[in-house]
Amino acid sequence: MTFHDGTPTRRFEVTSYDYDDDVITMHWFNKVEKLITEFSEFAADGNKMAQRESKAGPRRLFHRC
């Protein structure tokens, strides 16, 4: 994961993905515990999506580079 605010790059092991109608669920491991992150709010042009708030972190908006 690359951040654009100067935070160091992080590498996480993704163990699997699940796809639903409008949600992608990513299962991953951060070297301490297994976590789940859900993504939704996909833009019609394919350039934006949002991470849902969860134990893995707050709601975050992602833009394609």
N, CA, C, O and CB atoms as a CASP TS submission, in Angstrom:
PFRMAT TS
TARGET T0000
AUTHOR 0000-0000-0000
METHOD Language model
MODEL 1
PARENT N/A
ATOM      1  N   MET     1       0.856  -1.155   0.000  1.00  0.00           N
ATOM      2  CA  MET     1       0.000   0.000   0.000  1.00  0.00           C
ATOM      3  C   MET     1       0.903   1.218   0.000  1.00  0.00           C
ATOM      4  O   MET     1       1.796   1.330   0.839  1.00  0.00           O
ATOM      5  CB  MET     1      -0.974  -0.002   1.215  1.00  0.00           C
ATOM      6  N   THR     2       0.681   2.121  -0.923  1.00  0.00           N
ATOM      7  CA  THR     2       1.460   3.341  -1.009  1.00  0.00           C
ATOM      8  C   THR     2       0.584   4.520  -0.603  1.00  0.00           C
ATOM      9  O   THR     2      -0.519   4.697  -1.121  1.00  0.00           O
ATOM     10  CB  THR     2       2.029   3.536  -2.435  1.00  0.00           C
ATOM     11  N   PHE     3       1.081   5.311   0.315  1.00  0.00           N
ATOM     12  CA  PHE     3       0.363   6.493   0.791  1.00  0.00           C
ATOM     13  C   PHE     3       0.957   7.730   0.129  1.00  0.00           C
ATOM     14  O   PHE     3       2.142   7.741  -0.203  1.00  0.00           O
ATOM     15  CB  PHE     3       0.434   6.607   2.346  1.00  0.00           C
ATOM     16  N   HIS     4       0.168   8.750  -0.064  1.00  0.00           N
ATOM     17  CA  HIS     4       0.642   9.972  -0.709  1.00  0.00           C
ATOM     18  C   HIS     4       0.856  11.108   0.283  1.00  0.00           C
ATOM     19  O   HIS     4       1.012  12.264  -0.111  1.00  0.00           O
ATOM     20  CB  HIS     4      -0.338  10.407  -1.772  1.00  0.00           C
ATOM     21  N   ASP     5       0.864  10.772   1.586  1.00  0.00           N
ATOM     22  CA  ASP     5       1.064  11.803   2.610  1.00  0.00           C
ATOM     23  C   ASP     5       2.399  11.657   3.326  1.00  0.00           C
ATOM     24  O   ASP     5       2.611  12.259   4.378  1.00  0.00           O
ATOM     25  CB  ASP     5      -0.061  11.754   3.623  1.00  0.00           C
ATOM     26  N   GLY     6       3.300  10.857   2.758  1.00  0.00           N
ATOM     27  CA  GLY     6       4.607  10.672   3.376  1.00  0.00           C
ATOM     28  C   GLY     6       4.696   9.474   4.300  1.00  0.00           C
ATOM     29  O   GLY     6       5.785   9.145   4.769  1.00  0.00           O
ATOM     30  N   THR     7       3.570   8.806   4.577  1.00  0.00           N
ATOM     31  CA  THR     7       3.576   7.604   5.401  1.00  0.00           C
ATOM     32  C   THR     7       4.354   6.517   4.656  1.00  0.00           C
ATOM     33  O   THR     7       4.174   6.353   3.449  1.00  0.00           O
ATOM     34  CB  THR     7       2.114   7.133   5.731  1.00  0.00           C
ATOM     35  N   PRO     8       5.206   5.780   5.347  1.00  0.00           N
ATOM     36  CA  PRO     8       5.983   4.737   4.661  1.00  0.00           C
ATOM     37  C   PRO     8       5.082   3.697   3.977  1.00  0.00           C
ATOM     38  O   PRO     8       3.994   3.390   4.464  1.00  0.00           O
ATOM     39  CB  PRO     8       6.911   4.037   5.660  1.00  0.00           C
ATOM     40  N   THR     9       5.551   3.163   2.847  1.00  0.00           N
ATOM     41  CA  THR     9       4.842   2.101   2.133  1.00  0.00           C
ATOM     42  C   THR     9       4.722   0.888   3.044  1.00  0.00           C
ATOM     43  O   THR     9       5.654   0.563   3.781  1.00  0.00           O
ATOM     44  CB  THR     9       5.573   1.727   0.807  1.00  0.00           C
ATOM     45  N   ARG    10       3.568   0.217   2.992  1.00  0.00           N
ATOM     46  CA  ARG    10       3.337  -0.989   3.786  1.00  0.00           C
ATOM     47  C   ARG    10       3.002  -2.141   2.850  1.00  0.00           C
ATOM     48  O   ARG    10       2.376  -1.944   1.809  1.00  0.00           O
ATOM     49  CB  ARG    10       2.198  -0.770   4.822  1.00  0.00           C
ATOM     50  N   ARG    11       3.418  -3.331   3.223  1.00  0.00           N
ATOM     51  CA  ARG    11       3.104  -4.534   2.446  1.00  0.00           C
ATOM     52  C   ARG    11       2.343  -5.496   3.338  1.00  0.00           C
ATOM     53  O   ARG    11       2.805  -5.845   4.424  1.00  0.00           O
ATOM     54  CB  ARG    11       4.397  -5.205   1.880  1.00  0.00           C
ATOM     55  N   PHE    12       1.160  -5.931   2.872  1.00  0.00           N
ATOM     56  CA  PHE    12       0.317  -6.862   3.602  1.00  0.00           C
ATOM     57  C   PHE    12       0.053  -8.093   2.751  1.00  0.00           C
ATOM     58  O   PHE    12      -0.019  -8.005   1.525  1.00  0.00           O
ATOM     59  CB  PHE    12      -1.005  -6.195   4.016  1.00  0.00           C
ATOM     60  N   GLU    13      -0.091  -9.232   3.398  1.00  0.00           N
ATOM     61  CA  GLU    13      -0.422 -10.468   2.699  1.00  0.00           C
ATOM     62  C   GLU    13      -1.936 -10.547   2.504  1.00  0.00           C
ATOM     63  O   GLU    13      -2.685 -10.625   3.478  1.00  0.00           O
ATOM     64  CB  GLU    13       0.102 -11.705   3.483  1.00  0.00           C
ATOM     65  N   VAL    14      -2.381 -10.528   1.261  1.00  0.00           N
ATOM     66  CA  VAL    14      -3.805 -10.701   0.949  1.00  0.00           C
ATOM     67  C   VAL    14      -4.045 -12.197   0.808  1.00  0.00           C
ATOM     68  O   VAL    14      -3.399 -12.867   0.002  1.00  0.00           O
ATOM     69  CB  VAL    14      -4.227  -9.917  -0.369  1.00  0.00           C
ATOM     70  N   THR    15      -4.989 -12.720   1.610  1.00  0.00           N
ATOM     71  CA  THR    15      -5.236 -14.163   1.598  1.00  0.00           C
ATOM     72  C   THR    15      -6.390 -14.560   0.691  1.00  0.00           C
ATOM     73  O   THR    15      -6.398 -15.672   0.164  1.00  0.00           O
ATOM     74  CB  THR    15      -5.511 -14.646   2.994  1.00  0.00           C
ATOM     75  N   SER    16      -7.376 -13.669   0.494  1.00  0.00           N
ATOM     76  CA  SER    16      -8.483 -13.964  -0.430  1.00  0.00           C
ATOM     77  C   SER    16      -9.344 -12.722  -0.637  1.00  0.00           C
ATOM     78  O   SER    16      -9.239 -11.733   0.090  1.00  0.00           O
ATOM     79  CB  SER    16      -9.351 -15.133   0.105  1.00  0.00           C
ATOM     80  N   TYR    17     -10.208 -12.811  -1.667  1.00  0.00           N
ATOM     81  CA  TYR    17     -11.190 -11.767  -1.975  1.00  0.00           C
ATOM     82  C   TYR    17     -12.551 -12.428  -2.104  1.00  0.00           C
ATOM     83  O   TYR    17     -12.652 -13.575  -2.540  1.00  0.00           O
ATOM     84  CB  TYR    17     -10.814 -10.987  -3.289  1.00  0.00           C
ATOM     85  N   ASP    18     -13.599 -11.706  -1.723  1.00  0.00           N
ATOM     86  CA  ASP    18     -14.978 -12.128  -1.962  1.00  0.00           C
ATOM     87  C   ASP    18     -15.669 -10.996  -2.710  1.00  0.00           C
ATOM     88  O   ASP    18     -15.445  -9.823  -2.411  1.00  0.00           O
ATOM     89  CB  ASP    18     -15.730 -12.474  -0.615  1.00  0.00           C
ATOM     90  N   TYR    19     -16.504 -11.344  -3.676  1.00  0.00           N
ATOM     91  CA  TYR    19     -17.212 -10.352  -4.475  1.00  0.00           C
ATOM     92  C   TYR    19     -18.707 -10.503  -4.260  1.00  0.00           C
ATOM     93  O   TYR    19     -19.231 -11.617  -4.290  1.00  0.00           O
ATOM     94  CB  TYR    19     -16.859 -10.493  -5.972  1.00  0.00           C
ATOM     95  N   ASP    20     -19.389  -9.402  -4.046  1.00  0.00           N
ATOM     96  CA  ASP    20     -20.846  -9.367  -3.930  1.00  0.00           C
ATOM     97  C   ASP    20     -21.331  -8.358  -4.955  1.00  0.00           C
ATOM     98  O   ASP    20     -20.527  -7.829  -5.722  1.00  0.00           O
ATOM     99  CB  ASP    20     -21.322  -8.989  -2.464  1.00  0.00           C
ATOM    100  N   ASP    21     -22.622  -8.081  -4.985  1.00  0.00           N
ATOM    101  CA  ASP    21     -23.171  -7.156  -5.979  1.00  0.00           C
ATOM    102  C   ASP    21     -22.443  -5.811  -6.015  1.00  0.00           C
ATOM    103  O   ASP    21     -22.054  -5.348  -7.087  1.00  0.00           O
ATOM    104  CB  ASP    21     -24.636  -6.926  -5.701  1.00  0.00           C
ATOM    105  N   ASP    22     -22.259  -5.187  -4.862  1.00  0.00           N
ATOM    106  CA  ASP    22     -21.645  -3.861  -4.843  1.00  0.00           C
ATOM    107  C   ASP    22     -20.565  -3.723  -3.767  1.00  0.00           C
ATOM    108  O   ASP    22     -20.211  -2.609  -3.380  1.00  0.00           O
ATOM    109  CB  ASP    22     -22.710  -2.809  -4.629  1.00  0.00           C
ATOM    110  N   VAL    23     -20.037  -4.868  -3.278  1.00  0.00           N
ATOM    111  CA  VAL    23     -19.008  -4.856  -2.239  1.00  0.00           C
ATOM    112  C   VAL    23     -17.932  -5.884  -2.583  1.00  0.00           C
ATOM    113  O   VAL    23     -18.236  -7.012  -2.971  1.00  0.00           O
ATOM    114  CB  VAL    23     -19.624  -5.151  -0.840  1.00  0.00           C
ATOM    115  N   ILE    24     -16.674  -5.478  -2.436  1.00  0.00           N
ATOM    116  CA  ILE    24     -15.551  -6.411  -2.505  1.00  0.00           C
ATOM    117  C   ILE    24     -14.976  -6.504  -1.097  1.00  0.00           C
ATOM    118  O   ILE    24     -14.667  -5.489  -0.473  1.00  0.00           O
ATOM    119  CB  ILE    24     -14.455  -5.945  -3.556  1.00  0.00           C
ATOM    120  N   THR    25     -14.839  -7.721  -0.609  1.00  0.00           N
ATOM    121  CA  THR    25     -14.279  -7.955   0.720  1.00  0.00           C
ATOM    122  C   THR    25     -12.892  -8.559   0.559  1.00  0.00           C
ATOM    123  O   THR    25     -12.727  -9.599  -0.079  1.00  0.00           O
ATOM    124  CB  THR    25     -15.201  -8.889   1.571  1.00  0.00           C
ATOM    125  N   MET    26     -11.899  -7.898   1.142  1.00  0.00           N
ATOM    126  CA  MET    26     -10.522  -8.361   1.062  1.00  0.00           C
ATOM    127  C   MET    26     -10.120  -8.924   2.426  1.00  0.00           C
ATOM    128  O   MET    26     -10.272  -8.257   3.449  1.00  0.00           O
ATOM    129  CB  MET    26      -9.563  -7.206   0.624  1.00  0.00           C
ATOM    130  N   HIS    27      -9.613 -10.143   2.433  1.00  0.00           N
ATOM    131  CA  HIS    27      -9.116 -10.786   3.647  1.00  0.00           C
ATOM    132  C   HIS    27      -7.599 -10.674   3.600  1.00  0.00           C
ATOM    133  O   HIS    27      -6.979 -11.035   2.599  1.00  0.00           O
ATOM    134  CB  HIS    27      -9.593 -12.299   3.759  1.00  0.00           C
ATOM    135  N   TRP    28      -6.995 -10.175   4.679  1.00  0.00           N
ATOM    136  CA  TRP    28      -5.558  -9.947   4.674  1.00  0.00           C
ATOM    137  C   TRP    28      -4.961 -10.134   6.046  1.00  0.00           C
ATOM    138  O   TRP    28      -5.681 -10.217   7.041  1.00  0.00           O
ATOM    139  CB  TRP    28      -5.246  -8.565   4.166  1.00  0.00           C
ATOM    140  N   PHE    29      -3.641 -10.200   6.099  1.00  0.00           N
ATOM    141  CA  PHE    29      -2.902 -10.447   7.330  1.00  0.00           C
ATOM    142  C   PHE    29      -1.843  -9.364   7.478  1.00  0.00           C
ATOM    143  O   PHE    29      -1.068  -9.128   6.551  1.00  0.00           O
ATOM    144  CB  PHE    29      -2.258 -11.868   7.330  1.00  0.00           C
ATOM    145  N   ASN    30      -1.798  -8.706   8.626  1.00  0.00           N
ATOM    146  CA  ASN    30      -0.853  -7.600   8.829  1.00  0.00           C
ATOM    147  C   ASN    30       0.332  -7.972   9.715  1.00  0.00           C
ATOM    148  O   ASN    30       0.909  -7.098  10.362  1.00  0.00           O
ATOM    149  CB  ASN    30      -1.571  -6.424   9.435  1.00  0.00           C
ATOM    150  N   LYS    31       0.709  -9.253   9.757  1.00  0.00           N
ATOM    151  CA  LYS    31       1.811  -9.803  10.550  1.00  0.00           C
ATOM    152  C   LYS    31       1.449  -9.965  12.021  1.00  0.00           C
ATOM    153  O   LYS    31       2.230 -10.537  12.781  1.00  0.00           O
ATOM    154  CB  LYS    31       3.031  -8.916  10.425  1.00  0.00           C
ATOM    155  N   VAL    32       0.290  -9.478  12.441  1.00  0.00           N
ATOM    156  CA  VAL    32      -0.154  -9.619  13.822  1.00  0.00           C
ATOM    157  C   VAL    32      -1.506 -10.331  13.891  1.00  0.00           C
ATOM    158  O   VAL    32      -1.716 -11.201  14.736  1.00  0.00           O
ATOM    159  CB  VAL    32      -0.243  -8.244  14.496  1.00  0.00           C
ATOM    160  N   GLU    33      -2.417  -9.953  12.996  1.00  0.00           N
ATOM    161  CA  GLU    33      -3.758 -10.518  13.026  1.00  0.00           C
ATOM    162  C   GLU    33      -4.376 -10.537  11.634  1.00  0.00           C
ATOM    163  O   GLU    33      -3.942  -9.820  10.733  1.00  0.00           O
ATOM    164  CB  GLU    33      -4.644  -9.729  13.983  1.00  0.00           C
ATOM    165  N   LYS    34      -5.398 -11.373  11.480  1.00  0.00           N
ATOM    166  CA  LYS    34      -6.147 -11.429  10.233  1.00  0.00           C
ATOM    167  C   LYS    34      -7.215 -10.347  10.271  1.00  0.00           C
ATOM    168  O   LYS    34      -7.897 -10.172  11.281  1.00  0.00           O
ATOM    169  CB  LYS    34      -6.782 -12.839  10.011  1.00  0.00           C
ATOM    170  N   LEU    35      -7.358  -9.622   9.168  1.00  0.00           N
ATOM    171  CA  LEU    35      -8.327  -8.533   9.088  1.00  0.00           C
ATOM    172  C   LEU    35      -9.153  -8.655   7.822  1.00  0.00           C
ATOM    173  O   LEU    35      -8.788  -9.370   6.888  1.00  0.00           O
ATOM    174  CB  LEU    35      -7.621  -7.172   9.134  1.00  0.00           C
ATOM    175  N   ILE    36     -10.269  -7.949   7.806  1.00  0.00           N
ATOM    176  CA  ILE    36     -11.153  -7.902   6.650  1.00  0.00           C
ATOM    177  C   ILE    36     -11.401  -6.431   6.326  1.00  0.00           C
ATOM    178  O   ILE    36     -11.707  -5.639   7.217  1.00  0.00           O
ATOM    179  CB  ILE    36     -12.502  -8.670   6.918  1.00  0.00           C
ATOM    180  N   THR    37     -11.271  -6.070   5.058  1.00  0.00           N
ATOM    181  CA  THR    37     -11.578  -4.718   4.603  1.00  0.00           C
ATOM    182  C   THR    37     -12.610  -4.818   3.495  1.00  0.00           C
ATOM    183  O   THR    37     -12.467  -5.618   2.571  1.00  0.00           O
ATOM    184  CB  THR    37     -10.295  -3.971   4.111  1.00  0.00           C
ATOM    185  N   GLU    38     -13.661  -3.995   3.593  1.00  0.00           N
ATOM    186  CA  GLU    38     -14.703  -3.976   2.566  1.00  0.00           C
ATOM    187  C   GLU    38     -14.597  -2.694   1.749  1.00  0.00           C
ATOM    188  O   GLU    38     -14.371  -1.612   2.291  1.00  0.00           O
ATOM    189  CB  GLU    38     -16.110  -4.098   3.204  1.00  0.00           C
ATOM    190  N   PHE    39     -14.765  -2.834   0.441  1.00  0.00           N
ATOM    191  CA  PHE    39     -14.746  -1.702  -0.473  1.00  0.00           C
ATOM    192  C   PHE    39     -16.094  -1.621  -1.176  1.00  0.00           C
ATOM    193  O   PHE    39     -16.671  -2.640  -1.555  1.00  0.00           O
ATOM    194  CB  PHE    39     -13.586  -1.829  -1.502  1.00  0.00           C
ATOM    195  N   SER    40     -16.588  -0.397  -1.345  1.00  0.00           N
ATOM    196  CA  SER    40     -17.877  -0.176  -2.010  1.00  0.00           C
ATOM    197  C   SER    40     -17.860   1.215  -2.642  1.00  0.00           C
ATOM    198  O   SER    40     -16.799   1.818  -2.803  1.00  0.00           O
ATOM    199  CB  SER    40     -19.076  -0.321  -0.999  1.00  0.00           C
ATOM    200  N   GLU    41     -19.025   1.712  -2.993  1.00  0.00           N
ATOM    201  CA  GLU    41     -19.169   3.047  -3.591  1.00  0.00           C
ATOM    202  C   GLU    41     -18.316   3.189  -4.849  1.00  0.00           C
ATOM    203  O   GLU    41     -17.613   4.185  -5.018  1.00  0.00           O
ATOM    204  CB  GLU    41     -18.785   4.131  -2.576  1.00  0.00           C
ATOM    205  N   PHE    42     -18.379   2.192  -5.729  1.00  0.00           N
ATOM    206  CA  PHE    42     -17.586   2.204  -6.951  1.00  0.00           C
ATOM    207  C   PHE    42     -18.160   3.197  -7.952  1.00  0.00           C
ATOM    208  O   PHE    42     -19.349   3.154  -8.265  1.00  0.00           O
ATOM    209  CB  PHE    42     -17.526   0.804  -7.567  1.00  0.00           C
ATOM    210  N   ALA    43     -17.315   4.090  -8.451  1.00  0.00           N
ATOM    211  CA  ALA    43     -17.749   5.088  -9.432  1.00  0.00           C
ATOM    212  C   ALA    43     -17.991   4.415 -10.778  1.00  0.00           C
ATOM    213  O   ALA    43     -17.304   3.456 -11.131  1.00  0.00           O
ATOM    214  CB  ALA    43     -16.697   6.222  -9.572  1.00  0.00           C
ATOM    215  N   ALA    44     -18.961   4.917 -11.523  1.00  0.00           N
ATOM    216  CA  ALA    44     -19.304   4.359 -12.834  1.00  0.00           C
ATOM    217  C   ALA    44     -18.128   4.423 -13.808  1.00  0.00           C
ATOM    218  O   ALA    44     -18.010   3.569 -14.687  1.00  0.00           O
ATOM    219  CB  ALA    44     -20.499   5.101 -13.422  1.00  0.00           C
ATOM    220  N   ASP    45     -17.253   5.430 -13.662  1.00  0.00           N
ATOM    221  CA  ASP    45     -16.104   5.553 -14.574  1.00  0.00           C
ATOM    222  C   ASP    45     -14.919   4.688 -14.151  1.00  0.00           C
ATOM    223  O   ASP    45     -13.890   4.680 -14.826  1.00  0.00           O
ATOM    224  CB  ASP    45     -15.663   7.003 -14.657  1.00  0.00           C
ATOM    225  N   GLY    46     -15.055   3.945 -13.019  1.00  0.00           N
ATOM    226  CA  GLY    46     -14.004   3.040 -12.572  1.00  0.00           C
ATOM    227  C   GLY    46     -12.826   3.718 -11.898  1.00  0.00           C
ATOM    228  O   GLY    46     -11.803   3.073 -11.666  1.00  0.00           O
ATOM    229  N   ASN    47     -12.936   4.994 -11.578  1.00  0.00           N
ATOM    230  CA  ASN    47     -11.804   5.732 -11.023  1.00  0.00           C
ATOM    231  C   ASN    47     -11.845   5.962  -9.519  1.00  0.00           C
ATOM    232  O   ASN    47     -10.881   6.479  -8.954  1.00  0.00           O
ATOM    233  CB  ASN    47     -11.711   7.032 -11.690  1.00  0.00           C
ATOM    234  N   LYS    48     -12.942   5.588  -8.853  1.00  0.00           N
ATOM    235  CA  LYS    48     -13.048   5.831  -7.416  1.00  0.00           C
ATOM    236  C   LYS    48     -13.752   4.672  -6.735  1.00  0.00           C
ATOM    237  O   LYS    48     -14.585   3.987  -7.329  1.00  0.00           O
ATOM    238  CB  LYS    48     -13.794   7.142  -7.140  1.00  0.00           C
ATOM    239  N   MET    49     -13.392   4.467  -5.456  1.00  0.00           N
ATOM    240  CA  MET    49     -14.085   3.526  -4.593  1.00  0.00           C
ATOM    241  C   MET    49     -13.808   3.958  -3.162  1.00  0.00           C
ATOM    242  O   MET    49     -12.913   4.766  -2.912  1.00  0.00           O
ATOM    243  CB  MET    49     -13.626   2.039  -4.855  1.00  0.00           C
ATOM    244  N   ALA    50     -14.580   3.414  -2.219  1.00  0.00           N
ATOM    245  CA  ALA    50     -14.391   3.769  -0.821  1.00  0.00           C
ATOM    246  C   ALA    50     -14.174   2.523   0.018  1.00  0.00           C
ATOM    247  O   ALA    50     -14.802   1.488  -0.201  1.00  0.00           O
ATOM    248  CB  ALA    50     -15.590   4.558  -0.299  1.00  0.00           C
ATOM    249  N   GLN    51     -13.283   2.640   0.973  1.00  0.00           N
ATOM    250  CA  GLN    51     -13.108   1.601   1.984  1.00  0.00           C
ATOM    251  C   GLN    51     -14.129   1.878   3.065  1.00  0.00           C
ATOM    252  O   GLN    51     -14.218   3.003   3.556  1.00  0.00           O
ATOM    253  CB  GLN    51     -11.638   1.574   2.563  1.00  0.00           C
ATOM    254  N   ARG    52     -14.903   0.873   3.447  1.00  0.00           N
ATOM    255  CA  ARG    52     -15.878   1.034   4.517  1.00  0.00           C
ATOM    256  C   ARG    52     -15.155   1.070   5.864  1.00  0.00           C
ATOM    257  O   ARG    52     -14.141   0.397   6.049  1.00  0.00           O
ATOM    258  CB  ARG    52     -16.928  -0.110   4.485  1.00  0.00           C
ATOM    259  N   GLU    53     -15.683   1.856   6.797  1.00  0.00           N
ATOM    260  CA  GLU    53     -15.114   1.909   8.135  1.00  0.00           C
ATOM    261  C   GLU    53     -15.228   0.540   8.793  1.00  0.00           C
ATOM    262  O   GLU    53     -16.267  -0.113   8.708  1.00  0.00           O
ATOM    263  CB  GLU    53     -15.816   2.986   8.989  1.00  0.00           C
ATOM    264  N   SER    54     -14.135   0.103   9.460  1.00  0.00           N
ATOM    265  CA  SER    54     -14.122  -1.193  10.136  1.00  0.00           C
ATOM    266  C   SER    54     -12.969  -1.230  11.123  1.00  0.00           C
ATOM    267  O   SER    54     -12.299  -0.224  11.353  1.00  0.00           O
ATOM    268  CB  SER    54     -14.006  -2.356   9.115  1.00  0.00           C
ATOM    269  N   LYS    55     -12.747  -2.407  11.706  1.00  0.00           N
ATOM    270  CA  LYS    55     -11.607  -2.602  12.602  1.00  0.00           C
ATOM    271  C   LYS    55     -10.286  -2.322  11.875  1.00  0.00           C
ATOM    272  O   LYS    55      -9.304  -1.918  12.498  1.00  0.00           O
ATOM    273  CB  LYS    55     -11.610  -4.038  13.168  1.00  0.00           C
ATOM    274  N   ALA    56     -10.270  -2.536  10.568  1.00  0.00           N
ATOM    275  CA  ALA    56      -9.064  -2.322   9.764  1.00  0.00           C
ATOM    276  C   ALA    56      -8.758  -0.846   9.543  1.00  0.00           C
ATOM    277  O   ALA    56      -7.632  -0.499   9.186  1.00  0.00           O
ATOM    278  CB  ALA    56      -9.209  -3.012   8.426  1.00  0.00           C
ATOM    279  N   GLY    57      -9.747   0.034   9.750  1.00  0.00           N
ATOM    280  CA  GLY    57      -9.493   1.459   9.560  1.00  0.00           C
ATOM    281  C   GLY    57     -10.743   2.257   9.277  1.00  0.00           C
ATOM    282  O   GLY    57     -11.832   1.695   9.165  1.00  0.00           O
ATOM    283  N   PRO    58     -10.596   3.560   9.161  1.00  0.00           N
ATOM    284  CA  PRO    58     -11.737   4.437   8.898  1.00  0.00           C
ATOM    285  C   PRO    58     -12.178   4.368   7.430  1.00  0.00           C
ATOM    286  O   PRO    58     -11.514   3.746   6.600  1.00  0.00           O
ATOM    287  CB  PRO    58     -11.385   5.880   9.272  1.00  0.00           C
ATOM    288  N   ARG    59     -13.292   5.008   7.128  1.00  0.00           N
ATOM    289  CA  ARG    59     -13.732   5.119   5.735  1.00  0.00           C
ATOM    290  C   ARG    59     -12.687   5.953   5.004  1.00  0.00           C
ATOM    291  O   ARG    59     -12.289   7.023   5.464  1.00  0.00           O
ATOM    292  CB  ARG    59     -15.177   5.767   5.621  1.00  0.00           C
ATOM    293  N   ARG    60     -12.250   5.441   3.855  1.00  0.00           N
ATOM    294  CA  ARG    60     -11.268   6.150   3.051  1.00  0.00           C
ATOM    295  C   ARG    60     -11.720   6.119   1.593  1.00  0.00           C
ATOM    296  O   ARG    60     -12.216   5.102   1.108  1.00  0.00           O
ATOM    297  CB  ARG    60      -9.850   5.523   3.212  1.00  0.00           C
ATOM    298  N   LEU    61     -11.548   7.227   0.912  1.00  0.00           N
ATOM    299  CA  LEU    61     -11.857   7.300  -0.509  1.00  0.00           C
ATOM    300  C   LEU    61     -10.571   7.057  -1.283  1.00  0.00           C
ATOM    301  O   LEU    61      -9.534   7.648  -0.982  1.00  0.00           O
ATOM    302  CB  LEU    61     -12.494   8.676  -0.886  1.00  0.00           C
ATOM    303  N   PHE    62     -10.646   6.177  -2.292  1.00  0.00           N
ATOM    304  CA  PHE    62      -9.495   5.858  -3.141  1.00  0.00           C
ATOM    305  C   PHE    62      -9.748   6.354  -4.547  1.00  0.00           C
ATOM    306  O   PHE    62     -10.858   6.226  -5.066  1.00  0.00           O
ATOM    307  CB  PHE    62      -9.212   4.339  -3.148  1.00  0.00           C
ATOM    308  N   HIS    63      -8.718   6.924  -5.172  1.00  0.00           N
ATOM    309  CA  HIS    63      -8.757   7.407  -6.549  1.00  0.00           C
ATOM    310  C   HIS    63      -7.719   6.647  -7.343  1.00  0.00           C
ATOM    311  O   HIS    63      -6.617   6.405  -6.851  1.00  0.00           O
ATOM    312  CB  HIS    63      -8.508   8.944  -6.628  1.00  0.00           C
ATOM    313  N   ARG    64      -8.054   6.269  -8.557  1.00  0.00           N
ATOM    314  CA  ARG    64      -7.081   5.597  -9.435  1.00  0.00           C
ATOM    315  C   ARG    64      -5.980   6.581  -9.814  1.00  0.00           C
ATOM    316  O   ARG    64      -6.256   7.741 -10.121  1.00  0.00           O
ATOM    317  CB  ARG    64      -7.775   5.032 -10.717  1.00  0.00           C
ATOM    318  N   CYS    65      -4.750   6.122  -9.791  1.00  0.00           N
ATOM    319  CA  CYS    65      -3.606   6.978 -10.159  1.00  0.00           C
ATOM    320  C   CYS    65      -3.521   7.152 -11.654  1.00  0.00           C
ATOM    321  O   CYS    65      -2.625   7.838 -12.146  1.00  0.00           O
ATOM    322  CB  CYS    65      -2.294   6.393  -9.632  1.00  0.00           C
TER
END
